[in-house]
Every structure is written in C-alpha cells, then in structure tokens.
Amino acid sequence: MYQFTTTTILNSQLDSNGSTAKYAGTAQGLNVTRVNFFKKAGIVSVYKKAYSAGVKEVASITIAASTSGLVNRLEVDVRLSQQTNSEYANTYLYFKKPVVVEVLSSGVAATDATALIAQINGLKDRFGFSYITATSGGSGIITLTATDNNQRFFSIKQTEEVALTLNSNSIIQPEYTVKATGTVTTAGLVGFGDDDFMVRSIMFPTYENTRFFGTNKEERPIIGGNYSQYTLRYKIQKDSADGILAEGNSITTHVFYVPAANVTTFETAITNTGLSILASSPGAGAFQLTTNDNLIVVGDTTTITPVGALGAVTFASGTTATATVVAGTGVVTGVAAGTTVITATDATGATGTITITVIA
C-alpha cells in the first residue's frame, strides 16, 4: 500500500492552468505540481536515462555473376530484437522470418541484382507493408534496409542452383551453392524515449487516451518529443498509527518523462535542491553484450548488440586471426577455427565482453 510507482509526462514547464510552474526546485526539495512536494531529506536518488534515437539496420551484398538460365536465389534471415511479432514466430527461441526470392539468372550480375531488388520490394505482409526494402548500390550491389528499429539482418546469402546432371542434384529439391554473402553496414538500435517507445511502453493510443476531452490530456506523449527518463526514489517515515511495521518507512518510485525541450529546466530544478543526477548505467562493466548466435562457422557473420551502454560503442576482437569485428557496428566475421573475446567500450568508458566461437 505504501510502496508504489507513479509515471508522469512533463510536456510543459507550466501546469495546465497556463500560469503555475509545473516543477521547481529549492534547497527544501523538488515540487512537481499535481504529483508531490519531495522533501530533499527524503529523496534517496535521482537516475537519468537519456533519450536515444532508434536506428534502422542496413546491410549490403554484392551479387556475383551466375550461370545464365540457372536459378539465382537471395536468402535473408531477418530476426527481431526486443520484439515478439507473431509473424516471426517459429520453432526456435528467437523470432525470425526467412525472406527468400529467386530469379532466373541472366548471366550478368547487375541485371540479376536489379531483378532481385524488384522481387524483394514486391513482398508484402497481409496489411500491405514491406518486410524489408531493397535499393541498388550500383555495380551489382543490393542495399537492404530494415523497416523498423527491431529488425536485424542475421545472415544474407546469394546462392545459385547446382546444374542438373545425370548423377547429381534433384529436380524436386535442387541443391544450391553459395556465391556471395552480405554484411551489416549500419547496426540497428532500438530507441529509448522516441515515438515508438512512448506509444508502445508508456501510453497506448486507446479511445480514452486520444479523445479530445480525455483525462490527463496534458500528459499524452507528443510526437517528436524525444523524452528522457528521470527516476526518483522517495523515502519518508510513516506515522506508527498507520500500522506499518519494520522500519516504518514508505519508499515510493516516481518516474518522469521529460521532452528534449524541457530537459535543461527540469535538471536545473533538481540540481537547485543540491542533488546530483546519476546515470542509469554508471561505472565500468555496467553493460552486457548479446548476440543471436555466438557459435559461427568460418566466413559467417553475427552481430553483437550492447545492452545498457551509454553513447557510441566501439568494438574490438581479442584474436583477429579467429574473428574480426567492425569497430562501429559490432558485426563479427569468422576467420579461422578457435575462440575470441569481443570487447565493447561505450562513451563513458564502461566495457562489456562476449566470447565468440568459430568452427571450420
């Protein structure tokens, strides 16, 4: 009863009456209109998680020349990060969707690339939306772009049908050989405090939340607001008459989402109380690295995703003879059988590690 959490969106520096300050800080404490006056002595901590923009993943593959008349296939393994869309459900623990298109090869790589691009862009889901988009990078290069920030390109392969002979292959289920593989050029990132996050995690666009005379109209997320999160923990001693046992304290959590336009004034209100704002993931070793598959074969790739990192992240491979990694994207490519430790460092100097095993 006395341990609860509130969530408030502070879209304006003024209350809904247009004259009263929505928030203000003094040596006595922090006052947030219609929420509470937080006495300084009772504020345990204030943590900030800054807004971060989402990034759509981008990958490319250079189409190799194939034998004219044979089937030329492009296989794209699309997986989800921090999302569980039913269209990606399968027999594995992770959510993935294989996107496969085929054309009869013309014998010219650039011509085949154009045909494959048309096939990919022609694929639509049941609502008429594209799964991924493809564009030409020139000289037979296909650039693939995710349609949302949760999609990840796990693998991209161009394969060619093995020519049918008397003693090999099957006309029913033909075999294919790998002609080329693609790589991720821009790693995807799920945003925090962006429009998708606010609608999905903070306030669903229900009738009550969107109607003109709905409750708390001033606390609806504003499109393009770019919100940062501030989490305040508040502890006060309760009167013994309330029947609270143990220490007799009420510890509550108060979460505020502040748009970019008001971040400076809100942080000034906090610092005016003499309090410090703490980073949500402080200190070295404060974040983790994850990947869909840390066991890869020589020539294959996997993408490392940092969880809890702050700012830009750079990656380095401990044993480049085993596997290399793109410093800016975290894309790992297997070189030779063995293991290597991938180390990532964020803007604060915090680090995270993960072991990648490569098999021949």
Contacts in CASP RR format, 6 or more apart in sequence:
PFRMAT RR
TARGET T0000
AUTHOR 0000-0000-0000
METHOD contacts of the structure
MODEL  1
MYQFTTTTILNSQLDSNGSTAKYAGTAQGLNVTRVNFFKKAGIVSVYKKA
YSAGVKEVASITIAASTSGLVNRLEVDVRLSQQTNSEYANTYLYFKKPVV
VEVLSSGVAATDATALIAQINGLKDRFGFSYITATSGGSGIITLTATDNN
QRFFSIKQTEEVALTLNSNSIIQPEYTVKATGTVTTAGLVGFGDDDFMVR
SIMFPTYENTRFFGTNKEERPIIGGNYSQYTLRYKIQKDSADGILAEGNS
ITTHVFYVPAANVTTFETAITNTGLSILASSPGAGAFQLTTNDNLIVVGD
TTTITPVGALGAVTFASGTTATATVVAGTGVVTGVAAGTTVITATDATGA
TGTITITVIA
2 238 0 8 1.000
2 242 0 8 1.000
2 244 0 8 1.000
2 250 0 8 1.000
2 251 0 8 1.000
2 252 0 8 1.000
3 250 0 8 1.000
3 251 0 8 1.000
3 252 0 8 1.000
4 252 0 8 1.000
4 253 0 8 1.000
5 252 0 8 1.000
5 253 0 8 1.000
5 254 0 8 1.000
5 255 0 8 1.000
6 35 0 8 1.000
6 252 0 8 1.000
6 253 0 8 1.000
6 254 0 8 1.000
6 255 0 8 1.000
7 202 0 8 1.000
7 255 0 8 1.000
7 257 0 8 1.000
8 32 0 8 1.000
8 35 0 8 1.000
8 219 0 8 1.000
8 254 0 8 1.000
8 255 0 8 1.000
8 256 0 8 1.000
8 257 0 8 1.000
9 202 0 8 1.000
9 203 0 8 1.000
9 219 0 8 1.000
9 220 0 8 1.000
9 221 0 8 1.000
9 227 0 8 1.000
9 256 0 8 1.000
9 257 0 8 1.000
10 22 0 8 1.000
10 23 0 8 1.000
10 32 0 8 1.000
10 256 0 8 1.000
10 257 0 8 1.000
10 258 0 8 1.000
10 259 0 8 1.000
10 262 0 8 1.000
10 266 0 8 1.000
11 218 0 8 1.000
11 219 0 8 1.000
11 220 0 8 1.000
11 222 0 8 1.000
11 259 0 8 1.000
11 262 0 8 1.000
12 18 0 8 1.000
12 22 0 8 1.000
12 218 0 8 1.000
12 262 0 8 1.000
13 21 0 8 1.000
13 22 0 8 1.000
13 23 0 8 1.000
13 262 0 8 1.000
13 265 0 8 1.000
14 20 0 8 1.000
14 21 0 8 1.000
14 22 0 8 1.000
15 21 0 8 1.000
15 22 0 8 1.000
15 33 0 8 1.000
15 34 0 8 1.000
16 217 0 8 1.000
16 218 0 8 1.000
20 33 0 8 1.000
21 33 0 8 1.000
22 32 0 8 1.000
22 33 0 8 1.000
23 30 0 8 1.000
23 31 0 8 1.000
23 32 0 8 1.000
23 33 0 8 1.000
23 265 0 8 1.000
23 266 0 8 1.000
23 269 0 8 1.000
24 30 0 8 1.000
24 31 0 8 1.000
24 269 0 8 1.000
24 272 0 8 1.000
25 31 0 8 1.000
25 269 0 8 1.000
25 270 0 8 1.000
25 272 0 8 1.000
25 273 0 8 1.000
26 272 0 8 1.000
26 273 0 8 1.000
27 40 0 8 1.000
27 272 0 8 1.000
27 273 0 8 1.000
27 274 0 8 1.000
28 39 0 8 1.000
28 40 0 8 1.000
28 273 0 8 1.000
29 37 0 8 1.000
29 38 0 8 1.000
29 39 0 8 1.000
29 40 0 8 1.000
29 43 0 8 1.000
29 273 0 8 1.000
30 37 0 8 1.000
30 38 0 8 1.000
30 40 0 8 1.000
30 43 0 8 1.000
30 232 0 8 1.000
30 269 0 8 1.000
30 270 0 8 1.000
30 273 0 8 1.000
30 275 0 8 1.000
31 37 0 8 1.000
31 38 0 8 1.000
32 38 0 8 1.000
32 254 0 8 1.000
32 256 0 8 1.000
35 254 0 8 1.000
36 234 0 8 1.000
36 254 0 8 1.000
38 232 0 8 1.000
38 234 0 8 1.000
38 254 0 8 1.000
39 236 0 8 1.000
40 273 0 8 1.000
40 274 0 8 1.000
40 275 0 8 1.000
42 234 0 8 1.000
42 235 0 8 1.000
42 236 0 8 1.000
43 232 0 8 1.000
43 233 0 8 1.000
43 234 0 8 1.000
43 273 0 8 1.000
43 275 0 8 1.000
44 233 0 8 1.000
44 234 0 8 1.000
44 235 0 8 1.000
44 251 0 8 1.000
45 231 0 8 1.000
45 232 0 8 1.000
45 233 0 8 1.000
45 278 0 8 1.000
46 230 0 8 1.000
46 231 0 8 1.000
46 232 0 8 1.000
46 233 0 8 1.000
46 270 0 8 1.000
46 275 0 8 1.000
46 276 0 8 1.000
46 277 0 8 1.000
46 278 0 8 1.000
47 230 0 8 1.000
47 231 0 8 1.000
47 277 0 8 1.000
47 278 0 8 1.000
47 279 0 8 1.000
47 280 0 8 1.000
48 228 0 8 1.000
48 229 0 8 1.000
48 230 0 8 1.000
48 231 0 8 1.000
48 267 0 8 1.000
48 277 0 8 1.000
48 278 0 8 1.000
48 279 0 8 1.000
48 280 0 8 1.000
49 192 0 8 1.000
49 228 0 8 1.000
49 229 0 8 1.000
49 231 0 8 1.000
49 280 0 8 1.000
50 192 0 8 1.000
50 228 0 8 1.000
50 310 0 8 1.000
51 192 0 8 1.000
51 193 0 8 1.000
51 194 0 8 1.000
51 226 0 8 1.000
51 227 0 8 1.000
51 228 0 8 1.000
51 260 0 8 1.000
52 189 0 8 1.000
52 191 0 8 1.000
52 192 0 8 1.000
52 193 0 8 1.000
52 194 0 8 1.000
52 311 0 8 1.000
53 189 0 8 1.000
53 191 0 8 1.000
53 194 0 8 1.000
53 226 0 8 1.000
54 149 0 8 1.000
54 188 0 8 1.000
54 189 0 8 1.000
54 190 0 8 1.000
54 191 0 8 1.000
54 194 0 8 1.000
54 196 0 8 1.000
55 149 0 8 1.000
55 186 0 8 1.000
55 187 0 8 1.000
55 188 0 8 1.000
55 189 0 8 1.000
55 191 0 8 1.000
56 145 0 8 1.000
56 146 0 8 1.000
56 147 0 8 1.000
56 148 0 8 1.000
56 149 0 8 1.000
56 151 0 8 1.000
56 186 0 8 1.000
56 188 0 8 1.000
57 145 0 8 1.000
57 146 0 8 1.000
57 151 0 8 1.000
57 152 0 8 1.000
57 153 0 8 1.000
57 184 0 8 1.000
57 186 0 8 1.000
57 187 0 8 1.000
57 188 0 8 1.000
58 143 0 8 1.000
58 144 0 8 1.000
58 145 0 8 1.000
58 146 0 8 1.000
58 184 0 8 1.000
58 185 0 8 1.000
58 186 0 8 1.000
58 188 0 8 1.000
59 143 0 8 1.000
59 144 0 8 1.000
59 153 0 8 1.000
59 156 0 8 1.000
59 182 0 8 1.000
59 183 0 8 1.000
59 184 0 8 1.000
59 185 0 8 1.000
60 137 0 8 1.000
60 141 0 8 1.000
60 142 0 8 1.000
60 143 0 8 1.000
60 144 0 8 1.000
60 182 0 8 1.000
60 183 0 8 1.000
60 185 0 8 1.000
61 74 0 8 1.000
61 141 0 8 1.000
61 142 0 8 1.000
61 144 0 8 1.000
61 156 0 8 1.000
61 158 0 8 1.000
61 180 0 8 1.000
61 181 0 8 1.000
61 182 0 8 1.000
61 183 0 8 1.000
62 109 0 8 1.000
62 139 0 8 1.000
62 140 0 8 1.000
62 141 0 8 1.000
62 142 0 8 1.000
62 180 0 8 1.000
62 182 0 8 1.000
63 72 0 8 1.000
63 74 0 8 1.000
63 109 0 8 1.000
63 110 0 8 1.000
63 112 0 8 1.000
63 113 0 8 1.000
63 116 0 8 1.000
63 140 0 8 1.000
63 141 0 8 1.000
63 142 0 8 1.000
63 158 0 8 1.000
63 179 0 8 1.000
63 180 0 8 1.000
64 109 0 8 1.000
64 158 0 8 1.000
64 179 0 8 1.000
64 180 0 8 1.000
65 107 0 8 1.000
65 108 0 8 1.000
65 109 0 8 1.000
65 112 0 8 1.000
66 72 0 8 1.000
66 105 0 8 1.000
66 107 0 8 1.000
66 109 0 8 1.000
66 112 0 8 1.000
66 160 0 8 1.000
66 179 0 8 1.000
67 105 0 8 1.000
67 107 0 8 1.000
67 160 0 8 1.000
67 163 0 8 1.000
68 105 0 8 1.000
68 106 0 8 1.000
68 107 0 8 1.000
69 104 0 8 1.000
69 105 0 8 1.000
69 106 0 8 1.000
69 107 0 8 1.000
70 104 0 8 1.000
70 105 0 8 1.000
70 160 0 8 1.000
70 161 0 8 1.000
70 163 0 8 1.000
71 102 0 8 1.000
71 103 0 8 1.000
71 104 0 8 1.000
71 105 0 8 1.000
71 160 0 8 1.000
71 161 0 8 1.000
71 174 0 8 1.000
71 176 0 8 1.000
72 102 0 8 1.000
72 103 0 8 1.000
72 104 0 8 1.000
72 105 0 8 1.000
72 112 0 8 1.000
72 116 0 8 1.000
72 158 0 8 1.000
72 159 0 8 1.000
72 160 0 8 1.000
72 161 0 8 1.000
72 179 0 8 1.000
73 100 0 8 1.000
73 101 0 8 1.000
73 102 0 8 1.000
73 158 0 8 1.000
73 159 0 8 1.000
73 160 0 8 1.000
73 161 0 8 1.000
73 176 0 8 1.000
74 100 0 8 1.000
74 101 0 8 1.000
74 102 0 8 1.000
74 116 0 8 1.000
74 119 0 8 1.000
74 120 0 8 1.000
74 142 0 8 1.000
74 156 0 8 1.000
74 157 0 8 1.000
74 158 0 8 1.000
74 159 0 8 1.000
75 98 0 8 1.000
75 99 0 8 1.000
75 100 0 8 1.000
75 155 0 8 1.000
75 156 0 8 1.000
75 157 0 8 1.000
75 158 0 8 1.000
75 159 0 8 1.000
76 98 0 8 1.000
76 99 0 8 1.000
76 100 0 8 1.000
76 120 0 8 1.000
76 132 0 8 1.000
76 144 0 8 1.000
76 153 0 8 1.000
76 155 0 8 1.000
76 156 0 8 1.000
77 96 0 8 1.000
77 98 0 8 1.000
77 99 0 8 1.000
77 153 0 8 1.000
77 154 0 8 1.000
77 155 0 8 1.000
77 156 0 8 1.000
78 88 0 8 1.000
78 96 0 8 1.000
78 97 0 8 1.000
78 98 0 8 1.000
78 99 0 8 1.000
78 131 0 8 1.000
78 132 0 8 1.000
78 146 0 8 1.000
78 151 0 8 1.000
78 152 0 8 1.000
78 153 0 8 1.000
78 154 0 8 1.000
79 88 0 8 1.000
79 94 0 8 1.000
79 95 0 8 1.000
79 96 0 8 1.000
79 97 0 8 1.000
79 151 0 8 1.000
79 152 0 8 1.000
79 154 0 8 1.000
79 292 0 8 1.000
80 88 0 8 1.000
80 94 0 8 1.000
80 95 0 8 1.000
80 96 0 8 1.000
80 150 0 8 1.000
80 151 0 8 1.000
80 152 0 8 1.000
81 150 0 8 1.000
81 151 0 8 1.000
81 152 0 8 1.000
81 188 0 8 1.000
81 190 0 8 1.000
81 305 0 8 1.000
82 150 0 8 1.000
82 190 0 8 1.000
83 95 0 8 1.000
83 150 0 8 1.000
84 95 0 8 1.000
85 95 0 8 1.000
85 150 0 8 1.000
87 97 0 8 1.000
87 125 0 8 1.000
88 95 0 8 1.000
88 96 0 8 1.000
88 97 0 8 1.000
89 95 0 8 1.000
90 96 0 8 1.000
90 97 0 8 1.000
94 292 0 8 1.000
96 154 0 8 1.000
97 131 0 8 1.000
99 120 0 8 1.000
99 123 0 8 1.000
99 131 0 8 1.000
99 132 0 8 1.000
101 116 0 8 1.000
101 119 0 8 1.000
101 120 0 8 1.000
101 123 0 8 1.000
102 119 0 8 1.000
103 112 0 8 1.000
103 115 0 8 1.000
103 116 0 8 1.000
103 119 0 8 1.000
105 112 0 8 1.000
105 160 0 8 1.000
106 112 0 8 1.000
106 115 0 8 1.000
109 140 0 8 1.000
110 138 0 8 1.000
110 139 0 8 1.000
110 140 0 8 1.000
112 140 0 8 1.000
113 136 0 8 1.000
113 138 0 8 1.000
113 140 0 8 1.000
113 141 0 8 1.000
113 142 0 8 1.000
114 136 0 8 1.000
116 134 0 8 1.000
116 142 0 8 1.000
117 134 0 8 1.000
117 135 0 8 1.000
117 136 0 8 1.000
117 142 0 8 1.000
120 132 0 8 1.000
120 133 0 8 1.000
120 134 0 8 1.000
120 142 0 8 1.000
120 144 0 8 1.000
121 130 0 8 1.000
121 133 0 8 1.000
121 134 0 8 1.000
122 130 0 8 1.000
123 130 0 8 1.000
123 131 0 8 1.000
124 130 0 8 1.000
124 131 0 8 1.000
125 131 0 8 1.000
129 147 0 8 1.000
130 147 0 8 1.000
131 147 0 8 1.000
132 144 0 8 1.000
132 145 0 8 1.000
132 146 0 8 1.000
132 147 0 8 1.000
132 151 0 8 1.000
133 144 0 8 1.000
133 145 0 8 1.000
133 147 0 8 1.000
134 142 0 8 1.000
134 143 0 8 1.000
134 144 0 8 1.000
134 145 0 8 1.000
135 142 0 8 1.000
135 143 0 8 1.000
135 145 0 8 1.000
136 142 0 8 1.000
136 143 0 8 1.000
137 143 0 8 1.000
143 185 0 8 1.000
144 153 0 8 1.000
144 156 0 8 1.000
146 152 0 8 1.000
146 153 0 8 1.000
146 188 0 8 1.000
148 196 0 8 1.000
149 188 0 8 1.000
149 189 0 8 1.000
149 190 0 8 1.000
149 191 0 8 1.000
149 196 0 8 1.000
150 190 0 8 1.000
151 188 0 8 1.000
152 188 0 8 1.000
152 292 0 8 1.000
152 303 0 8 1.000
152 305 0 8 1.000
153 184 0 8 1.000
153 303 0 8 1.000
154 292 0 8 1.000
154 293 0 8 1.000
154 302 0 8 1.000
154 303 0 8 1.000
155 181 0 8 1.000
155 182 0 8 1.000
155 300 0 8 1.000
155 301 0 8 1.000
156 181 0 8 1.000
156 182 0 8 1.000
156 183 0 8 1.000
157 178 0 8 1.000
157 180 0 8 1.000
157 181 0 8 1.000
157 182 0 8 1.000
158 178 0 8 1.000
158 179 0 8 1.000
158 180 0 8 1.000
158 181 0 8 1.000
159 176 0 8 1.000
159 177 0 8 1.000
159 178 0 8 1.000
159 179 0 8 1.000
160 176 0 8 1.000
160 177 0 8 1.000
160 179 0 8 1.000
161 174 0 8 1.000
161 175 0 8 1.000
161 176 0 8 1.000
162 168 0 8 1.000
162 169 0 8 1.000
162 174 0 8 1.000
162 175 0 8 1.000
162 176 0 8 1.000
162 177 0 8 1.000
163 169 0 8 1.000
164 171 0 8 1.000
164 174 0 8 1.000
168 175 0 8 1.000
169 175 0 8 1.000
181 299 0 8 1.000
181 300 0 8 1.000
181 301 0 8 1.000
182 301 0 8 1.000
183 301 0 8 1.000
183 326 0 8 1.000
183 331 0 8 1.000
183 333 0 8 1.000
184 301 0 8 1.000
184 303 0 8 1.000
184 326 0 8 1.000
184 329 0 8 1.000
184 330 0 8 1.000
184 331 0 8 1.000
185 329 0 8 1.000
186 329 0 8 1.000
187 303 0 8 1.000
187 305 0 8 1.000
187 328 0 8 1.000
187 329 0 8 1.000
187 330 0 8 1.000
187 331 0 8 1.000
190 197 0 8 1.000
191 197 0 8 1.000
192 229 0 8 1.000
193 226 0 8 1.000
193 227 0 8 1.000
193 228 0 8 1.000
193 229 0 8 1.000
193 257 0 8 1.000
194 224 0 8 1.000
194 226 0 8 1.000
194 227 0 8 1.000
195 221 0 8 1.000
195 223 0 8 1.000
195 224 0 8 1.000
195 225 0 8 1.000
197 227 0 8 1.000
198 221 0 8 1.000
198 227 0 8 1.000
198 257 0 8 1.000
199 205 0 8 1.000
199 221 0 8 1.000
202 221 0 8 1.000
202 257 0 8 1.000
203 209 0 8 1.000
203 220 0 8 1.000
203 221 0 8 1.000
208 214 0 8 1.000
208 215 0 8 1.000
209 220 0 8 1.000
210 220 0 8 1.000
221 227 0 8 1.000
221 257 0 8 1.000
222 259 0 8 1.000
224 259 0 8 1.000
225 259 0 8 1.000
225 260 0 8 1.000
225 261 0 8 1.000
226 259 0 8 1.000
226 260 0 8 1.000
227 257 0 8 1.000
227 258 0 8 1.000
227 259 0 8 1.000
227 260 0 8 1.000
228 257 0 8 1.000
228 258 0 8 1.000
228 260 0 8 1.000
228 263 0 8 1.000
229 255 0 8 1.000
229 256 0 8 1.000
229 257 0 8 1.000
229 258 0 8 1.000
229 280 0 8 1.000
230 255 0 8 1.000
230 256 0 8 1.000
230 257 0 8 1.000
230 258 0 8 1.000
230 266 0 8 1.000
230 270 0 8 1.000
230 277 0 8 1.000
231 253 0 8 1.000
231 254 0 8 1.000
231 255 0 8 1.000
231 256 0 8 1.000
231 280 0 8 1.000
232 253 0 8 1.000
232 254 0 8 1.000
232 255 0 8 1.000
232 256 0 8 1.000
233 251 0 8 1.000
233 252 0 8 1.000
233 253 0 8 1.000
233 254 0 8 1.000
234 251 0 8 1.000
234 252 0 8 1.000
234 253 0 8 1.000
234 254 0 8 1.000
235 249 0 8 1.000
235 250 0 8 1.000
235 251 0 8 1.000
235 252 0 8 1.000
236 249 0 8 1.000
236 250 0 8 1.000
237 247 0 8 1.000
237 248 0 8 1.000
237 249 0 8 1.000
237 250 0 8 1.000
238 244 0 8 1.000
238 248 0 8 1.000
238 249 0 8 1.000
238 250 0 8 1.000
240 248 0 8 1.000
244 250 0 8 1.000
256 266 0 8 1.000
258 266 0 8 1.000
267 277 0 8 1.000
270 277 0 8 1.000
271 277 0 8 1.000
279 310 0 8 1.000
279 348 0 8 1.000
280 308 0 8 1.000
280 310 0 8 1.000
281 287 0 8 1.000
281 308 0 8 1.000
281 309 0 8 1.000
281 310 0 8 1.000
281 348 0 8 1.000
281 350 0 8 1.000
282 348 0 8 1.000
282 350 0 8 1.000
283 348 0 8 1.000
283 349 0 8 1.000
283 350 0 8 1.000
284 349 0 8 1.000
284 350 0 8 1.000
284 351 0 8 1.000
285 350 0 8 1.000
285 351 0 8 1.000
285 352 0 8 1.000
286 308 0 8 1.000
286 350 0 8 1.000
287 306 0 8 1.000
287 307 0 8 1.000
287 308 0 8 1.000
287 309 0 8 1.000
287 310 0 8 1.000
287 344 0 8 1.000
287 346 0 8 1.000
287 350 0 8 1.000
287 352 0 8 1.000
288 306 0 8 1.000
288 307 0 8 1.000
288 308 0 8 1.000
288 352 0 8 1.000
289 304 0 8 1.000
289 305 0 8 1.000
289 306 0 8 1.000
289 307 0 8 1.000
289 342 0 8 1.000
289 344 0 8 1.000
289 352 0 8 1.000
289 353 0 8 1.000
289 354 0 8 1.000
290 304 0 8 1.000
290 305 0 8 1.000
290 307 0 8 1.000
290 354 0 8 1.000
291 302 0 8 1.000
291 303 0 8 1.000
291 304 0 8 1.000
291 305 0 8 1.000
291 332 0 8 1.000
291 354 0 8 1.000
291 356 0 8 1.000
292 302 0 8 1.000
292 303 0 8 1.000
293 302 0 8 1.000
294 302 0 8 1.000
294 354 0 8 1.000
294 355 0 8 1.000
294 356 0 8 1.000
294 357 0 8 1.000
295 356 0 8 1.000
295 357 0 8 1.000
295 359 0 8 1.000
296 302 0 8 1.000
296 323 0 8 1.000
296 332 0 8 1.000
296 334 0 8 1.000
296 356 0 8 1.000
296 357 0 8 1.000
296 358 0 8 1.000
296 359 0 8 1.000
297 334 0 8 1.000
297 358 0 8 1.000
297 359 0 8 1.000
297 360 0 8 1.000
298 334 0 8 1.000
298 335 0 8 1.000
298 336 0 8 1.000
298 337 0 8 1.000
298 358 0 8 1.000
298 359 0 8 1.000
298 360 0 8 1.000
299 333 0 8 1.000
299 334 0 8 1.000
299 335 0 8 1.000
300 333 0 8 1.000
300 334 0 8 1.000
301 331 0 8 1.000
301 332 0 8 1.000
301 333 0 8 1.000
301 334 0 8 1.000
302 331 0 8 1.000
302 332 0 8 1.000
302 356 0 8 1.000
303 329 0 8 1.000
303 330 0 8 1.000
303 331 0 8 1.000
303 332 0 8 1.000
304 315 0 8 1.000
304 325 0 8 1.000
304 330 0 8 1.000
304 331 0 8 1.000
304 332 0 8 1.000
304 342 0 8 1.000
304 344 0 8 1.000
304 354 0 8 1.000
306 313 0 8 1.000
306 344 0 8 1.000
306 346 0 8 1.000
306 352 0 8 1.000
309 344 0 8 1.000
309 346 0 8 1.000
309 350 0 8 1.000
310 346 0 8 1.000
310 347 0 8 1.000
310 348 0 8 1.000
310 350 0 8 1.000
311 346 0 8 1.000
311 347 0 8 1.000
311 348 0 8 1.000
312 328 0 8 1.000
312 346 0 8 1.000
312 347 0 8 1.000
313 328 0 8 1.000
313 344 0 8 1.000
313 345 0 8 1.000
313 346 0 8 1.000
313 347 0 8 1.000
314 327 0 8 1.000
314 328 0 8 1.000
314 344 0 8 1.000
314 345 0 8 1.000
315 325 0 8 1.000
315 326 0 8 1.000
315 327 0 8 1.000
315 328 0 8 1.000
315 329 0 8 1.000
315 330 0 8 1.000
315 342 0 8 1.000
315 343 0 8 1.000
315 344 0 8 1.000
316 325 0 8 1.000
316 327 0 8 1.000
316 342 0 8 1.000
316 343 0 8 1.000
316 344 0 8 1.000
316 345 0 8 1.000
317 323 0 8 1.000
317 324 0 8 1.000
317 325 0 8 1.000
317 332 0 8 1.000
317 340 0 8 1.000
317 341 0 8 1.000
317 342 0 8 1.000
318 340 0 8 1.000
318 341 0 8 1.000
318 342 0 8 1.000
318 343 0 8 1.000
319 338 0 8 1.000
319 339 0 8 1.000
319 340 0 8 1.000
319 341 0 8 1.000
320 335 0 8 1.000
320 340 0 8 1.000
321 335 0 8 1.000
321 336 0 8 1.000
322 334 0 8 1.000
322 335 0 8 1.000
322 336 0 8 1.000
322 337 0 8 1.000
322 338 0 8 1.000
322 339 0 8 1.000
322 340 0 8 1.000
322 356 0 8 1.000
322 358 0 8 1.000
323 332 0 8 1.000
323 333 0 8 1.000
323 334 0 8 1.000
323 335 0 8 1.000
323 340 0 8 1.000
323 342 0 8 1.000
323 356 0 8 1.000
323 358 0 8 1.000
324 332 0 8 1.000
324 333 0 8 1.000
324 334 0 8 1.000
324 335 0 8 1.000
325 331 0 8 1.000
325 332 0 8 1.000
325 333 0 8 1.000
325 342 0 8 1.000
330 342 0 8 1.000
330 344 0 8 1.000
332 342 0 8 1.000
332 356 0 8 1.000
334 356 0 8 1.000
334 358 0 8 1.000
335 358 0 8 1.000
336 358 0 8 1.000
336 360 0 8 1.000
337 358 0 8 1.000
337 359 0 8 1.000
337 360 0 8 1.000
338 357 0 8 1.000
338 358 0 8 1.000
338 359 0 8 1.000
339 355 0 8 1.000
339 356 0 8 1.000
339 357 0 8 1.000
339 358 0 8 1.000
340 355 0 8 1.000
340 356 0 8 1.000
340 358 0 8 1.000
341 353 0 8 1.000
341 354 0 8 1.000
341 355 0 8 1.000
341 356 0 8 1.000
342 353 0 8 1.000
342 354 0 8 1.000
342 355 0 8 1.000
342 356 0 8 1.000
343 351 0 8 1.000
343 352 0 8 1.000
343 353 0 8 1.000
344 351 0 8 1.000
344 352 0 8 1.000
344 353 0 8 1.000
345 351 0 8 1.000
345 352 0 8 1.000
END
